[in-house]
Amino acid sequence: MIGLIVIACLLGVFFWYLPVFEQNARMRQQILTLENQVKIEEQKQKMLETAIRNLREDPKTVERLARERLGYAKPGETVIYFEPPKTVLQ
């Protein structure tokens, strides 16, 4: 009889704490997801910091960007623009 009471108490405690266990598992998964997002954002930050440093310190980078985005050229150079091929709809 005492054994059944102990088993019933243990089952009661187990089912009482079951939602807490499930919440703990959800929170652990959420922590993993957020840690992955933090890693991705840190990688983006490093790339942006490198780009900023290059723009501040490397004149070749500034020249390349001016040529690509603004179409600048040195005196005597000819700039040729290529258009993407037109697609034919059928």
N, CA, C and O atoms as a GROMACS GRO file, in nm:
protein
  360
    1MET      N    1   0.082  -0.119   0.000
    1MET     CA    2   0.000   0.000   0.000
    1MET      C    3   0.087   0.126   0.000
    1MET      O    4   0.062   0.221  -0.074
    2ILE      N    5   0.190   0.123   0.085
    2ILE     CA    6   0.279   0.239   0.093
    2ILE      C    7   0.353   0.256  -0.040
    2ILE      O    8   0.376   0.368  -0.084
    3GLY      N    9   0.390   0.148  -0.102
    3GLY     CA   10   0.457   0.153  -0.232
    3GLY      C   11   0.371   0.219  -0.338
    3GLY      O   12   0.420   0.298  -0.419
    4LEU      N   13   0.241   0.185  -0.338
    4LEU     CA   14   0.151   0.247  -0.435
    4LEU      C   15   0.137   0.396  -0.410
    4LEU      O   16   0.130   0.475  -0.504
    5ILE      N   17   0.133   0.435  -0.282
    5ILE     CA   18   0.125   0.578  -0.249
    5ILE      C   19   0.251   0.651  -0.295
    5ILE      O   20   0.242   0.761  -0.349
    6VAL      N   21   0.366   0.590  -0.275
    6VAL     CA   22   0.493   0.652  -0.319
    6VAL      C   23   0.495   0.664  -0.471
    6VAL      O   24   0.534   0.768  -0.524
    7ILE      N   25   0.454   0.559  -0.541
    7ILE     CA   26   0.451   0.563  -0.687
    7ILE      C   27   0.352   0.669  -0.735
    7ILE      O   28   0.380   0.741  -0.831
    8ALA      N   29   0.237   0.679  -0.669
    8ALA     CA   30   0.138   0.780  -0.707
    8ALA      C   31   0.194   0.920  -0.684
    8ALA      O   32   0.173   1.009  -0.766
    9CYS      N   33   0.265   0.940  -0.573
    9CYS     CA   34   0.325   1.070  -0.545
    9CYS      C   35   0.431   1.104  -0.649
    9CYS      O   36   0.438   1.217  -0.697
   10LEU      N   37   0.513   1.006  -0.684
   10LEU     CA   38   0.616   1.029  -0.785
   10LEU      C   39   0.554   1.063  -0.921
   10LEU      O   40   0.602   1.152  -0.991
   11LEU      N   41   0.449   0.991  -0.957
   11LEU     CA   42   0.381   1.023  -1.083
   11LEU      C   43   0.318   1.161  -1.078
   11LEU      O   44   0.321   1.234  -1.177
   12GLY      N   45   0.262   1.197  -0.965
   12GLY     CA   46   0.203   1.330  -0.950
   12GLY      C   47   0.309   1.439  -0.965
   12GLY      O   48   0.286   1.539  -1.034
   13VAL      N   49   0.423   1.419  -0.902
   13VAL     CA   50   0.532   1.517  -0.914
   13VAL      C   51   0.581   1.524  -1.058
   13VAL      O   52   0.605   1.632  -1.112
   14PHE      N   53   0.594   1.408  -1.121
   14PHE     CA   54   0.640   1.405  -1.260
   14PHE      C   55   0.546   1.484  -1.350
   14PHE      O   56   0.591   1.568  -1.428
   15PHE      N   57   0.415   1.458  -1.340
   15PHE     CA   58   0.319   1.529  -1.425
   15PHE      C   59   0.306   1.676  -1.387
   15PHE      O   60   0.270   1.759  -1.470
   16TRP      N   61   0.336   1.709  -1.262
   16TRP     CA   62   0.332   1.848  -1.219
   16TRP      C   63   0.448   1.924  -1.283
   16TRP      O   64   0.432   2.039  -1.326
   17TYR      N   65   0.564   1.861  -1.289
   17TYR     CA   66   0.682   1.927  -1.346
   17TYR      C   67   0.698   1.906  -1.497
   17TYR      O   68   0.788   1.965  -1.556
   18LEU      N   69   0.615   1.827  -1.560
   18LEU     CA   70   0.624   1.802  -1.703
   18LEU      C   71   0.618   1.932  -1.785
   18LEU      O   72   0.699   1.948  -1.876
   19PRO      N   73   0.527   2.025  -1.757
   19PRO     CA   74   0.527   2.151  -1.833
   19PRO      C   75   0.657   2.230  -1.814
   19PRO      O   76   0.701   2.298  -1.907
   20VAL      N   77   0.717   2.221  -1.698
   20VAL     CA   78   0.843   2.291  -1.674
   20VAL      C   79   0.954   2.229  -1.759
   20VAL      O   80   1.037   2.301  -1.814
   21PHE      N   81   0.955   2.096  -1.770
   21PHE     CA   82   1.054   2.029  -1.853
   21PHE      C   83   1.038   2.069  -2.000
   21PHE      O   84   1.137   2.094  -2.070
   22GLU      N   85   0.913   2.074  -2.046
   22GLU     CA   86   0.886   2.113  -2.184
   22GLU      C   87   0.927   2.258  -2.210
   22GLU      O   88   0.984   2.289  -2.314
   23GLN      N   89   0.897   2.345  -2.114
   23GLN     CA   90   0.936   2.485  -2.127
   23GLN      C   91   1.088   2.498  -2.130
   23GLN      O   92   1.143   2.577  -2.206
   24ASN      N   93   1.156   2.420  -2.049
   24ASN     CA   94   1.302   2.420  -2.045
   24ASN      C   95   1.359   2.378  -2.181
   24ASN      O   96   1.455   2.438  -2.230
   25ALA      N   97   1.300   2.276  -2.242
   25ALA     CA   98   1.346   2.230  -2.373
   25ALA      C   99   1.324   2.338  -2.480
   25ALA      O  100   1.411   2.360  -2.564
   26ARG      N  101   1.207   2.405  -2.476
   26ARG     CA  102   1.179   2.512  -2.571
   26ARG      C  103   1.278   2.627  -2.554
   26ARG      O  104   1.327   2.683  -2.652
   27MET      N  105   1.307   2.661  -2.430
   27MET     CA  106   1.400   2.771  -2.404
   27MET      C  107   1.542   2.736  -2.447
   27MET      O  108   1.615   2.822  -2.497
   28ARG      N  109   1.582   2.611  -2.429
   28ARG     CA  110   1.715   2.570  -2.476
   28ARG      C  111   1.724   2.581  -2.628
   28ARG      O  112   1.826   2.625  -2.682
   29GLN      N  113   1.618   2.540  -2.697
   29GLN     CA  114   1.616   2.552  -2.843
   29GLN      C  115   1.621   2.698  -2.884
   29GLN      O  116   1.690   2.734  -2.980
   30GLN      N  117   1.548   2.781  -2.813
   30GLN     CA  118   1.548   2.925  -2.843
   30GLN      C  119   1.687   2.984  -2.819
   30GLN      O  120   1.732   3.070  -2.896
   31ILE      N  121   1.755   2.941  -2.715
   31ILE     CA  122   1.891   2.988  -2.687
   31ILE      C  123   1.984   2.950  -2.802
   31ILE      O  124   2.064   3.032  -2.846
   32LEU      N  125   1.974   2.826  -2.850
   32LEU     CA  126   2.058   2.782  -2.962
   32LEU      C  127   2.031   2.866  -3.087
   32LEU      O  128   2.124   2.906  -3.157
   33THR      N  129   1.904   2.893  -3.114
   33THR     CA  130   1.868   2.974  -3.230
   33THR      C  131   1.925   3.115  -3.216
   33THR      O  132   1.981   3.169  -3.312
   34LEU      N  133   1.911   3.174  -3.099
   34LEU     CA  134   1.962   3.309  -3.078
   34LEU      C  135   2.115   3.313  -3.084
   34LEU      O  136   2.171   3.410  -3.134
   35GLU      N  137   2.181   3.210  -3.033
   35GLU     CA  138   2.327   3.206  -3.042
   35GLU      C  139   2.373   3.198  -3.187
   35GLU      O  140   2.472   3.261  -3.224
   36ASN      N  141   2.301   3.122  -3.269
   36ASN     CA  142   2.334   3.115  -3.412
   36ASN      C  143   2.313   3.251  -3.479
   36ASN      O  144   2.394   3.292  -3.562
   37GLN      N  145   2.205   3.320  -3.442
   37GLN     CA  146   2.182   3.453  -3.498
   37GLN      C  147   2.291   3.549  -3.456
   37GLN      O  148   2.334   3.633  -3.536
   38VAL      N  149   2.337   3.539  -3.333
   38VAL     CA  150   2.446   3.626  -3.285
   38VAL      C  151   2.572   3.599  -3.366
   38VAL      O  152   2.642   3.694  -3.403
   39LYS      N  153   2.604   3.473  -3.392
   39LYS     CA  154   2.723   3.439  -3.472
   39LYS      C  155   2.713   3.498  -3.612
   39LYS      O  156   2.810   3.552  -3.664
   40ILE      N  157   2.595   3.487  -3.673
   40ILE     CA  158   2.575   3.541  -3.807
   40ILE      C  159   2.594   3.692  -3.806
   40ILE      O  160   2.661   3.748  -3.893
   41GLU      N  161   2.536   3.759  -3.706
   41GLU     CA  162   2.549   3.905  -3.697
   41GLU      C  163   2.693   3.947  -3.669
   41GLU      O  164   2.737   4.051  -3.717
   42GLU      N  165   2.765   3.868  -3.592
   42GLU     CA  166   2.906   3.899  -3.566
   42GLU      C  167   2.989   3.887  -3.694
   42GLU      O  168   3.079   3.966  -3.718
   43GLN      N  169   2.957   3.787  -3.777
   43GLN     CA  170   3.026   3.772  -3.905
   43GLN      C  171   2.997   3.891  -3.995
   43GLN      O  172   3.087   3.944  -4.060
   44LYS      N  173   2.869   3.935  -3.999
   44LYS     CA  174   2.834   4.052  -4.078
   44LYS      C  175   2.908   4.175  -4.027
   44LYS      O  176   2.956   4.256  -4.106
   45GLN      N  177   2.917   4.188  -3.896
   45GLN     CA  178   2.986   4.302  -3.837
   45GLN      C  179   3.133   4.303  -3.878
   45GLN      O  180   3.187   4.409  -3.913
   46LYS      N  181   3.198   4.188  -3.875
   46LYS     CA  182   3.339   4.180  -3.915
   46LYS      C  183   3.356   4.219  -4.061
   46LYS      O  184   3.450   4.290  -4.097
   47MET      N  185   3.265   4.171  -4.147
   47MET     CA  186   3.274   4.205  -4.288
   47MET      C  187   3.257   4.355  -4.309
   47MET      O  188   3.331   4.416  -4.387
   48LEU      N  189   3.160   4.414  -4.239
   48LEU     CA  190   3.137   4.557  -4.253
   48LEU      C  191   3.254   4.639  -4.199
   48LEU      O  192   3.291   4.741  -4.257
   49GLU      N  193   3.311   4.595  -4.087
   49GLU     CA  194   3.427   4.664  -4.032
   49GLU      C  195   3.545   4.658  -4.129
   49GLU      O  196   3.618   4.755  -4.144
   50THR      N  197   3.564   4.543  -4.193
   50THR     CA  198   3.670   4.529  -4.292
   50THR      C  199   3.644   4.621  -4.410
   50THR      O  200   3.737   4.686  -4.460
   51ALA      N  201   3.521   4.628  -4.456
   51ALA     CA  202   3.487   4.715  -4.568
   51ALA      C  203   3.511   4.861  -4.532
   51ALA      O  204   3.564   4.937  -4.613
   52ILE      N  205   3.472   4.901  -4.412
   52ILE     CA  206   3.493   5.040  -4.368
   52ILE      C  207   3.642   5.070  -4.359
   52ILE      O  208   3.687   5.175  -4.403
   53ARG      N  209   3.717   4.978  -4.301
   53ARG     CA  210   3.862   4.999  -4.289
   53ARG      C  211   3.927   5.012  -4.426
   53ARG      O  212   4.013   5.097  -4.448
   54ASN      N  213   3.883   4.925  -4.521
   54ASN     CA  214   3.938   4.934  -4.656
   54ASN      C  215   3.902   5.066  -4.723
   54ASN      O  216   3.986   5.125  -4.792
   55LEU      N  217   3.780   5.113  -4.703
   55LEU     CA  218   3.741   5.240  -4.763
   55LEU      C  219   3.820   5.357  -4.703
   55LEU      O  220   3.850   5.454  -4.773
   56ARG      N  221   3.854   5.348  -4.577
   56ARG     CA  222   3.929   5.456  -4.512
   56ARG      C  223   4.077   5.453  -4.546
   56ARG      O  224   4.140   5.558  -4.559
   57GLU      N  225   4.134   5.333  -4.561
   57GLU     CA  226   4.279   5.320  -4.570
   57GLU      C  227   4.331   5.282  -4.708
   57GLU      O  228   4.447   5.308  -4.737
   58ASP      N  229   4.249   5.222  -4.794
   58ASP     CA  230   4.297   5.170  -4.921
   58ASP      C  231   4.242   5.254  -5.036
   58ASP      O  232   4.123   5.244  -5.068
   59PRO      N  233   4.325   5.335  -5.099
   59PRO     CA  234   4.275   5.418  -5.210
   59PRO      C  235   4.230   5.335  -5.331
   59PRO      O  236   4.145   5.380  -5.407
   60LYS      N  237   4.286   5.216  -5.349
   60LYS     CA  238   4.245   5.132  -5.461
   60LYS      C  239   4.100   5.086  -5.446
   60LYS      O  240   4.028   5.072  -5.545
   61THR      N  241   4.059   5.063  -5.322
   61THR     CA  242   3.920   5.024  -5.298
   61THR      C  243   3.826   5.137  -5.336
   61THR      O  244   3.723   5.115  -5.400
   62VAL      N  245   3.861   5.259  -5.295
   62VAL     CA  246   3.778   5.375  -5.327
   62VAL      C  247   3.772   5.394  -5.479
   62VAL      O  248   3.666   5.422  -5.534
   63GLU      N  249   3.886   5.378  -5.546
   63GLU     CA  250   3.889   5.392  -5.691
   63GLU      C  251   3.801   5.287  -5.758
   63GLU      O  252   3.725   5.318  -5.850
   64ARG      N  253   3.811   5.164  -5.713
   64ARG     CA  254   3.732   5.056  -5.772
   64ARG      C  255   3.583   5.084  -5.756
   64ARG      O  256   3.505   5.066  -5.850
   65LEU      N  257   3.542   5.127  -5.636
   65LEU     CA  258   3.401   5.156  -5.613
   65LEU      C  259   3.354   5.274  -5.698
   65LEU      O  260   3.242   5.272  -5.749
   66ALA      N  261   3.438   5.375  -5.712
   66ALA     CA  262   3.400   5.490  -5.794
   66ALA      C  263   3.383   5.447  -5.940
   66ALA      O  264   3.292   5.494  -6.008
   67ARG      N  265   3.469   5.360  -5.987
   67ARG     CA  266   3.458   5.313  -6.124
   67ARG      C  267   3.333   5.227  -6.143
   67ARG      O  268   3.261   5.243  -6.242
   68GLU      N  269   3.307   5.135  -6.048
   68GLU     CA  270   3.193   5.044  -6.062
   68GLU      C  271   3.060   5.114  -6.046
   68GLU      O  272   2.970   5.098  -6.129
   69ARG      N  273   3.046   5.190  -5.941
   69ARG     CA  274   2.914   5.245  -5.907
   69ARG      C  275   2.885   5.379  -5.974
   69ARG      O  276   2.771   5.407  -6.008
   70LEU      N  277   2.986   5.460  -5.993
   70LEU     CA  278   2.964   5.594  -6.046
   70LEU      C  279   3.004   5.608  -6.192
   70LEU      O  280   2.975   5.708  -6.256
   71GLY      N  281   3.072   5.506  -6.244
   71GLY     CA  282   3.114   5.510  -6.384
   71GLY      C  283   3.229   5.606  -6.408
   71GLY      O  284   3.248   5.651  -6.521
   72TYR      N  285   3.307   5.636  -6.306
   72TYR     CA  286   3.420   5.726  -6.322
   72TYR      C  287   3.530   5.657  -6.402
   72TYR      O  288   3.541   5.535  -6.404
   73ALA      N  289   3.611   5.740  -6.467
   73ALA     CA  290   3.725   5.688  -6.542
   73ALA      C  291   3.839   5.789  -6.532
   73ALA      O  292   3.818   5.907  -6.504
   74LYS      N  293   3.958   5.740  -6.555
   74LYS     CA  294   4.074   5.828  -6.558
   74LYS      C  295   4.074   5.905  -6.689
   74LYS      O  296   4.014   5.860  -6.787
   75PRO      N  297   4.140   6.018  -6.692
   75PRO     CA  298   4.146   6.094  -6.819
   75PRO      C  299   4.208   6.007  -6.929
   75PRO      O  300   4.311   5.943  -6.909
   76GLY      N  301   4.143   6.006  -7.044
   76GLY     CA  302   4.191   5.928  -7.157
   76GLY      C  303   4.132   5.788  -7.164
   76GLY      O  304   4.150   5.720  -7.265
   77GLU      N  305   4.064   5.742  -7.061
   77GLU     CA  306   4.002   5.610  -7.062
   77GLU      C  307   3.863   5.618  -7.123
   77GLU      O  308   3.797   5.721  -7.116
   78THR      N  309   3.822   5.510  -7.182
   78THR     CA  310   3.687   5.501  -7.237
   78THR      C  311   3.609   5.401  -7.153
   78THR      O  312   3.654   5.289  -7.129
   79VAL      N  313   3.490   5.443  -7.110
   79VAL     CA  314   3.406   5.356  -7.029
   79VAL      C  315   3.304   5.290  -7.121
   79VAL      O  316   3.235   5.358  -7.197
   80ILE      N  317   3.296   5.159  -7.114
   80ILE     CA  318   3.201   5.083  -7.194
   80ILE      C  319   3.103   5.016  -7.100
   80ILE      O  320   3.142   4.943  -7.008
   81TYR      N  321   2.976   5.040  -7.122
   81TYR     CA  322   2.871   4.979  -7.040
   81TYR      C  323   2.811   4.862  -7.116
   81TYR      O  324   2.780   4.874  -7.235
   82PHE      N  325   2.794   4.752  -7.049
   82PHE     CA  326   2.732   4.634  -7.108
   82PHE      C  327   2.593   4.620  -7.049
   82PHE      O  328   2.574   4.625  -6.927
   83GLU      N  329   2.495   4.600  -7.137
   83GLU     CA  330   2.359   4.579  -7.090
   83GLU      C  331   2.335   4.429  -7.076
   83GLU      O  332   2.388   4.350  -7.153
   84PRO      N  333   2.256   4.391  -6.978
   84PRO     CA  334   2.224   4.248  -6.967
   84PRO      C  335   2.145   4.202  -7.088
   84PRO      O  336   2.068   4.281  -7.144
   85PRO      N  337   2.161   4.078  -7.129
   85PRO     CA  338   2.087   4.030  -7.247
   85PRO      C  339   1.937   4.035  -7.221
   85PRO      O  340   1.888   4.009  -7.111
   86LYS      N  341   1.866   4.070  -7.328
   86LYS     CA  342   1.720   4.076  -7.318
   86LYS      C  343   1.664   3.936  -7.332
   86LYS      O  344   1.708   3.858  -7.416
   87THR      N  345   1.567   3.906  -7.248
   87THR     CA  346   1.504   3.773  -7.254
   87THR      C  347   1.384   3.780  -7.346
   87THR      O  348   1.309   3.878  -7.347
   88VAL      N  349   1.366   3.677  -7.422
   88VAL     CA  350   1.254   3.669  -7.516
   88VAL      C  351   1.144   3.585  -7.451
   88VAL      O  352   1.165   3.470  -7.414
   89LEU      N  353   1.029   3.645  -7.438
   89LEU     CA  354   0.914   3.571  -7.381
   89LEU      C  355   0.838   3.501  -7.492
   89LEU      O  356   0.811   3.561  -7.596
   90GLN      N  357   0.806   3.377  -7.470
   90GLN     CA  358   0.733   3.301  -7.572
   90GLN      C  359   0.596   3.269  -7.524
   90GLN      O  360   0.519   3.205  -7.596
   0.00000   0.00000   0.00000
